Amino acid sequence: VLTGRSHNGSPGVYLVTPVRRAGTDTAVLVIRGWVYAPDAASVDLARWHETRTDFHGYALSLPPGAPVRASGERKLRTLTADGVRALFSYPVAPLYLVSQDSVSTSTPARLAMPSLDNGPHLSYAIQWFSFAAIAIVGAGIVVVRSRNAGSTAA
């Protein structure tokens, strides 16, 4: 369970399931989705039990870093490679899968696909260059006015 997650402004958790691949002892983590939890930590896992082991979605790599444990036996605040290793006694793949399978009333709400656009970088660049120009022009105006005020006083 990944605690402290929200969906449309509601508190909840992400359900993460290790799925063992046939012919190997290594498991792949599957983020099955988000479920409501009033405290963003506690959830009835029995209600969200799925028996299938075939999931489709997109893969991401487990980020490095120290485990950030949440209160509870199998709960993490952040999904990191070291945190996962601390939870499981068997090897876990360095990639995890975010399930994009169909949603029903018995499955968690699936996470949205990540945005693949360039983001707001251009508008941020324009904004900060505008701030810099305003600061330079403003400083110039202050210097000119202070010189003019100094020359008229003499």
Salt bridges, closest charged atoms under 4 A:
GLU50 OE2 - ARG32 NH1 2.54
GLU50 OE1 - ARG52 NE 2.84
ASP54 OD2 - HIS56 NE2 3.94
ASP82 OD1 - ARG85 NH1 2.66
ASP101 OD2 - ARG52 NH1 2.93
